[in-house]
């Protein structure tokens, strides 16, 4: 049963853990994350069909990613005002119908507009879906819940090139969008039965200035990151990114003094949540660069075919899946701090080892290294996804969720942009003049150093950080006051 608290937030009175709801939300996440990057392999075909340069098709990816990032801040308020169930179901319907519009688009303009609508649906699906799962999950089950929600972010970037390439090669690029129709219809029907109903708070006011500053800032940052990747030589990437930072700074100053701010920035006073915005942001940035750097190094540096490179990168996927059943037991056994330190440090080591790979390195050894990289990646993702909510009060959950979802989008875009920037830097300084893979080696080594920042940040966490989630029984026992002297001792008659 769901009720609304004083802030208009739907909460579960029974706090019943519902794996089916978590699986449904994870499936919608997978659709959204996959559509963010799957078009990459289809760009030449789309350009040929529409009679436009291939570079022009990049606007469809930028429009989608920008809409998702800019729409997330509004989604939290909508969930409180209208009700999370209504917003989530509407988001699935909008995403599905927009996918159909993308598939039947007659030109690039219509495809871009359809992608914007698709991004609007995705912007509501991800944070509102997460909110639905978190509100119905007691902290003792939070690790299990987030284990469902993490895998789409892990798998989608790795599978996107393979899925997109297969659909484009054997069918057509239209099927990249048509495949969402049966999936979206099934998800919509399932949502109607699985998502608990709950009334929103019709009196909840919207912080218009906070929304304007936040969405402008996030949008400008996303555009700056995209321009830094696609058009690095011009000044517009730096100008857009600087404008985004200024707008977000203004948003923070405004929300600190507003009576009804868009976000409750008090969430950053919680150390375990702040870890997501510091070390966690760097972790996601560096990890997000791997699906971008590896295929390029294998093809450009080693001279492999796209298929050969794609099969090898799939080893990361195997590592993600293989370690997943063990991530929750590992966190429960060793705690968040130990697993965050291990995950980031081990990932840094794999980055450094990737920099040492050559075309003559045995294929089995490369495959084993990437499997390990995927496993360490999965451990860190799972730990950060859970620890960020470990000490968040129920009244702050909506704000924490929206802020986290926004930072995740920015980190993913920053990972690709920073990776591309590092390749250009090392190529420009000719650090490896006779090595075709040299710029990629420099990029991987730099990413390894960046990852150590995440390790240092995790080391600063308290040893028992997030213990209510990682070790609920032990945490409750430690909170109990010691028994008074003589308690439990039976006096003789």
C-alpha atoms as one frame of an Amber mdcrd trajectory, in Angstrom:
protein
   0.000   0.000   0.000   1.360   3.427  -0.910   0.631   6.652   0.903   1.845
  10.233   0.582   3.876  11.932   3.258   3.933  15.622   4.023   6.161  16.306
   1.039   3.867  14.489  -1.347   6.177  11.524  -1.631   4.691   8.106  -2.157
   5.983   5.708   0.474   5.284   2.094   1.121   3.648   1.336   4.451   4.613
  -2.300   4.226   8.143  -1.753   2.856   7.749  -4.940   0.853  10.641  -5.842
  -1.393   9.300  -6.546  -4.895  11.875  -8.179  -7.211   9.441  -8.171 -10.140
   9.098  -4.388  -9.963  12.881  -3.996  -9.791  13.271  -6.275 -12.820  10.669
  -4.253 -14.750  12.424  -0.986 -13.951  15.780  -2.511 -14.940  14.328  -3.584
 -18.302  13.136  -0.035 -19.038  16.568   1.267 -18.039  18.180  -1.090 -20.502
  16.024   0.282 -23.329  16.936   3.850 -22.417  20.681   3.267 -21.941  20.929
   1.149 -25.094  19.246   3.783 -27.258  21.736   6.366 -26.027  24.638   4.829
 -27.951  23.267   2.113 -30.248  22.934   4.499 -33.225  26.708   4.810 -33.548
  27.046   1.775 -35.802  24.037   2.779 -37.906  25.126   6.335 -38.690  26.532
   5.532 -42.195  23.325   3.727 -43.194  21.077   6.505 -41.897  23.180   9.123
 -43.670  22.957   7.161 -46.911  19.159   6.786 -46.672  18.615  10.478 -45.919
  21.263  11.732 -48.356  23.170  13.733 -45.740  26.807  13.661 -44.520  27.433
  11.075 -41.821  28.666  13.781 -39.425  25.245  15.451 -39.550  23.560  12.362
 -38.087  25.438  12.886 -34.820  22.836  15.526 -33.973  20.329  12.750 -33.278
  22.569  11.264 -30.571  23.373  14.653 -29.056  19.689  15.649 -29.002  18.751
  12.420 -27.247  21.478  12.594 -24.590  20.867  16.295 -23.963  17.104  15.791
 -23.548  17.624  12.937 -21.103  20.067  14.959 -19.005  17.951  18.123 -19.054
  14.698  16.290 -18.301  15.874  14.460 -15.182  15.629  17.486 -12.808  11.966
  18.008 -13.738  11.083  14.322 -13.366  11.520  14.347  -9.585   9.040  17.197
  -9.171   6.575  15.527 -11.548   6.725  12.316  -9.516   5.820  14.237  -6.372
   3.185  16.419  -8.000   1.376  13.876 -10.192   2.394  10.566  -8.631   5.314
   8.313  -9.530   3.122   5.551 -11.014   1.437   7.881 -13.508   4.725   9.480
 -14.544   6.481   6.118 -14.974   3.700   4.633 -17.113   3.495   7.812 -19.197
   7.273   7.731 -19.686   7.162   4.148 -21.014   4.331   5.031 -23.407   6.095
   8.168 -24.649   9.403   6.346 -25.148   7.697   3.542 -27.076   5.648   5.814
 -29.345   8.678   8.018 -29.971  10.621   4.886 -30.992   7.958   4.197 -33.622
   8.238   7.801 -34.831  12.017   7.369 -35.136  11.605   4.199 -37.196   9.250
   5.823 -39.721  11.072   9.170 -39.920  11.345  10.342 -43.561  14.286  12.694
 -43.003  16.908  13.771 -40.478  14.798  16.613 -39.065  11.903  14.331 -38.136
  14.306  11.728 -36.749  15.963  14.349 -34.543  12.617  15.618 -33.229  11.518
  12.050 -32.561  14.748  11.416 -30.679  14.004  14.443 -28.499  10.627  12.943
 -27.600  12.305   9.615 -26.952  14.797  11.356 -24.668  11.970  13.033 -22.763
  10.488   9.609 -22.068  13.880   8.268 -21.011  14.451  11.244 -18.717  11.375
  10.233 -16.723  11.797   6.446 -16.909  15.190   6.227 -15.236  14.914   8.452
 -12.134  11.219   7.821 -11.493  11.667   4.071 -11.937  14.542   4.135  -9.453
  12.413   6.133  -7.046   9.625   3.546  -7.220  12.028   0.748  -6.321  13.788
   2.676  -3.547  10.572   3.764  -1.862   9.319   0.208  -1.603  12.585  -1.298
  -0.390  13.784  -1.414   3.224  17.452  -0.613   3.664  18.208  -4.202   4.612
  17.209  -5.188   1.035  18.742  -2.196  -0.743  21.738  -4.172  -1.998  19.486
  -6.704  -3.693  17.354  -3.974  -5.236  20.250  -1.985  -6.653  21.791  -5.190
  -8.030  18.838  -5.264 -10.457  19.167  -1.558 -11.323  22.915  -1.548 -11.972
  23.192  -4.125 -14.761  21.627  -1.999 -17.556  24.262   0.717 -17.095  26.969
  -1.942 -17.146  25.788  -3.920 -20.144  24.219  -1.372 -22.491  27.455   0.461
 -23.495  29.189  -2.871 -24.147  26.321  -4.496 -26.058  25.248  -1.422 -28.050
  27.867  -1.802 -30.832  27.120  -5.525 -31.226  23.325  -5.163 -31.178  23.345
  -2.089 -33.403  25.759  -3.675 -35.857  23.767  -6.906 -36.077  20.414  -5.172
 -36.600  21.837  -2.768 -39.172  23.730  -5.478 -41.058  21.079  -8.189 -41.212
  17.874  -6.101 -41.138  18.023  -2.282 -41.309  18.667   0.652 -39.003  14.902
   1.034 -38.499  14.918  -2.110 -36.356  17.043  -0.348 -33.772  13.833   1.496
 -32.900  11.213  -1.081 -33.920  12.595  -3.557 -31.396  11.435  -1.178 -28.649
   7.760  -1.537 -29.633   7.049  -5.022 -28.223   9.394  -4.392 -25.296   7.721
  -1.081 -24.479   4.210  -2.522 -24.786   5.090  -5.394 -22.453   6.697  -2.996
 -19.966   3.634  -0.717 -20.001   1.251  -3.596 -19.307   3.507  -4.907 -16.544
   3.786  -1.448 -14.974   0.020  -1.147 -14.688  -0.081  -4.246 -12.505   3.243
  -4.033 -10.644   3.630  -0.348  -9.802   1.689   0.592  -6.638  -0.809   3.408
  -7.019  -0.411   6.558  -4.982  -1.694  10.100  -5.082   0.667  12.958  -5.726
   0.756  16.280  -3.929  -1.201  18.776  -6.033   0.063  21.645  -3.859   3.709
  20.903  -4.613   5.138  24.052  -6.206   7.788  24.059  -8.887  10.987  26.045
  -8.418  10.934  27.588 -11.875  14.167  29.539 -11.551  15.983  26.541 -10.089
  14.673  24.372 -12.933  15.701  26.920 -15.588  19.229  27.296 -14.200  19.702
  23.562 -13.674  18.436  22.420 -17.064  20.375  25.193 -18.832  23.536  24.238
 -16.993  23.175  20.519 -17.600  22.244  21.039 -21.254  25.207  23.347 -21.862
  27.577  20.854 -20.225  26.272  17.978 -22.362  26.604  20.057 -25.528  30.117
  21.075 -24.497  31.117  17.441 -23.955  29.662  16.428 -27.309  31.414  19.305
 -29.100  34.691  18.408 -27.398  34.395  14.944 -28.945  33.069  15.840 -32.398
  34.565  19.325 -33.007  37.609  19.672 -30.764  39.335  22.406 -32.736  36.722
  25.137 -32.250  36.194  27.276 -29.134  32.528  26.371 -28.714  33.097  23.290
 -26.579  34.914  25.285 -23.903  32.424  28.153 -24.119  29.439  25.819 -23.734
  31.013  23.902 -20.846  31.945  27.137 -19.047  28.409  28.469 -19.470  27.076
  25.206 -18.052  29.300  25.410 -14.974  28.245  29.027 -14.369  24.551  28.180
 -14.690  24.863  25.233 -12.284  26.769  27.398  -9.792  23.969  29.956  -9.963
  21.427  27.159  -9.474  23.212  25.992  -6.315  23.304  29.521  -4.884  19.611
  29.981  -5.635  18.480  26.648  -4.216  20.376  27.281  -0.977  18.159  30.296
  -0.283  14.875  29.322  -1.980  11.878  28.389   0.182  10.875  25.476  -2.061
  14.052  24.542  -3.961  14.054  22.153  -6.894  16.520  19.927  -4.997  17.253
  19.590  -1.319  20.997  20.197  -1.443  21.241  19.013   2.144  21.778  15.543
   0.671  25.416  16.499   0.139  25.918  16.772   3.891  25.576  12.972   4.005
  29.069  11.534   3.502  27.951   8.299   1.848  25.888  10.228  -0.699  28.685
  12.718  -1.279  30.966   9.802  -2.136  28.826   9.258  -5.246  29.435  12.857
  -6.347  33.204  12.822  -5.715  34.969   9.488  -6.054  31.885   7.943  -7.663
  31.780  10.571 -10.404  35.437   9.957 -11.256  34.838   6.203 -11.138  31.957
   6.380 -13.618  33.859   8.802 -15.847  36.873   6.531 -16.183  34.795   3.364
 -16.517  32.632   4.983 -19.223  35.719   5.640 -21.312  36.556   1.933 -21.667
  33.851   0.937 -24.229  35.014   3.957 -26.251  38.794   3.460 -26.004  39.044
  -0.319 -26.387  37.356  -0.769 -29.811  39.300   2.180 -31.221  42.615   0.845
 -29.956  41.916  -2.623 -31.324  40.868  -1.313 -34.744  43.118   1.733 -35.217
  46.116   0.615 -33.196  46.094  -3.153 -33.736  44.481  -3.246 -37.201  41.681
  -5.598 -36.147  38.321  -5.775 -37.911  35.251  -4.269 -36.197  33.869  -7.761
 -35.610  37.122  -8.966 -34.046  37.247  -5.904 -31.796  33.573  -6.253 -30.841
  33.970  -9.896 -29.858  36.983  -9.076 -27.691  35.223  -6.155 -25.967  32.354
  -8.537 -25.177  34.738 -10.066 -22.603  33.929  -7.052 -20.414  30.275  -8.116
 -20.589  31.195 -11.638 -19.466  33.030 -10.224 -16.465  30.053  -8.021 -15.567
  27.643 -10.946 -15.616  29.982 -13.496 -14.079  30.683 -11.507 -10.915  27.143
 -10.189 -10.436  25.886 -13.051  -8.175  28.868 -12.435  -5.901  28.719  -8.629
  -5.583  26.076  -8.543  -2.829  27.727 -11.285  -0.712  31.099  -9.561  -1.102
  29.730  -6.198   0.049  27.942  -7.835   2.979  31.116  -9.665   3.973  33.669
  -6.847   3.643  31.582  -3.647   3.709  31.258  -0.751   1.281  34.549   0.952
   2.016  36.681  -2.131   1.397  34.867  -3.045  -1.828  34.970   0.514  -3.192
  38.706   0.683  -2.549  39.236  -2.739  -4.092  37.025  -2.070  -7.132  38.675
   1.245  -7.999  42.236   0.104  -7.317  41.802  -3.122  -9.281  40.221  -1.159
 -12.160  43.203   1.201 -12.195  45.512  -1.811 -12.479  43.529  -3.211 -15.429
  43.712   0.187 -17.181  47.473   0.217 -16.758  47.697  -3.333 -18.105  45.526
  -2.385 -21.111  48.158   0.241 -21.923  50.743  -2.559 -22.190  48.774  -4.677
 -24.686  50.188  -5.170 -28.191  48.930  -6.977 -31.328  51.271  -9.810 -30.356
  49.765 -10.283 -26.893  48.058 -13.697 -26.738  44.347 -13.380 -27.435  43.495
 -15.510 -24.400  45.457 -13.165 -22.135  43.684 -10.076 -23.526  40.336 -11.782
 -23.106  41.132 -12.750 -19.490  42.240  -9.194 -18.687  38.999  -7.735 -20.041
  36.919 -10.292 -18.128  38.658  -9.165 -14.938  38.108  -5.534 -15.899  34.382
  -6.194 -16.295  34.207  -7.946 -12.925  35.938  -5.100 -11.065  33.743  -2.621
 -12.918  30.621  -4.421 -11.729  31.754  -4.443  -8.095  32.345  -0.695  -8.052
  29.091   0.129  -9.831  27.058  -2.001  -7.402  28.763  -0.541  -4.343  28.294
   3.090  -5.394  24.683   2.494  -6.447  23.820   1.231  -2.962  26.004   3.269
  -0.620  24.722   6.589  -1.954  21.271   5.938  -0.451  22.434   4.157   2.709
  22.058   7.168   5.016  19.563   9.297   3.076  16.411  10.239   4.968  13.082
   9.324   3.278  12.207  13.016   2.897  15.409  13.543   0.864  15.066  10.510
  -1.380  13.553  12.294  -4.371  16.255  14.976  -4.395  19.053  12.448  -3.887
  17.730  10.279  -6.713  17.402  13.164  -9.194  20.840  14.573  -8.376  22.410
  11.118  -8.696  20.732  10.407 -12.055  21.909  13.763 -13.430  25.502  13.185
 -12.331  25.461   9.690 -13.845  24.485  11.132 -17.224  27.188  13.786 -17.022
  29.847  11.268 -15.974  29.031   8.980 -18.904  29.318  11.847 -21.386  32.465
  13.147 -19.732  34.109   9.717 -19.961  33.838   9.657 -23.757  34.835  13.325
 -24.110  37.883  12.967 -21.846  38.905   9.751 -23.613  38.749  11.453 -27.019
  40.648  14.471 -25.665  43.435  12.274 -24.286  43.828  10.472 -27.625  44.254
  13.822 -29.407  46.705  15.098 -26.802  48.978  12.076 -26.942  48.713  11.971
 -30.720  49.608  15.662 -30.944  52.687  15.476 -28.744  53.877  12.343 -30.562
  54.659  10.597 -27.283  54.662   7.265 -29.144  55.872   8.230 -32.653  56.273
   4.710 -34.062  53.339   3.060 -32.307  49.876   3.225 -33.894  48.328   2.336
 -30.524  50.487   4.881 -28.674  47.806   7.555 -28.107  45.508   4.918 -26.627
  48.254   3.713 -24.301  48.637   7.251 -23.005  44.871   7.539 -22.556  44.647
   4.297 -20.577  47.569   5.269 -18.332  45.945   8.640 -17.633  42.639   6.960
 -16.820  44.474   4.646 -14.408  45.869   7.685 -12.572  42.436   9.355 -12.503
  40.909   6.211 -11.029  43.281   6.477  -8.069  41.385   9.613  -7.023  38.345
   7.412  -6.519  40.468   5.032  -4.442  41.712   7.892  -2.242  38.174   9.207
  -1.773  36.925   5.757  -0.744  39.752   5.405   1.779  38.440   8.537   3.521
  35.082   6.851   4.214  34.401   5.532   7.699  35.083   1.834   8.086  31.401
   1.212   8.903  30.033   3.534   6.169  26.623   2.313   4.990  26.585  -0.546
   7.510  22.791  -0.332   7.828  22.625  -1.505   4.211  25.683  -3.736   3.912
  25.384  -5.394   7.335  21.879  -4.625   8.600  21.832  -7.197  11.395  25.234
  -6.155  12.736  24.396  -2.448  12.483  21.181  -2.885  14.494  22.988  -4.918
  17.110  25.651  -2.219  17.533  22.935   0.426  17.953  21.416  -1.405  20.947
  22.535  -0.016  24.330  24.549  -2.390  26.482  22.518  -4.284  29.078  22.601
  -2.898  32.606  24.862  -4.625  35.097  23.336  -7.857  36.257  20.796  -7.996
  33.442  19.860 -11.530  32.640  21.386 -12.819  35.880  18.970 -14.822  38.010
  19.373 -14.099  41.666  19.187 -17.070  43.965  16.167 -17.258  46.200
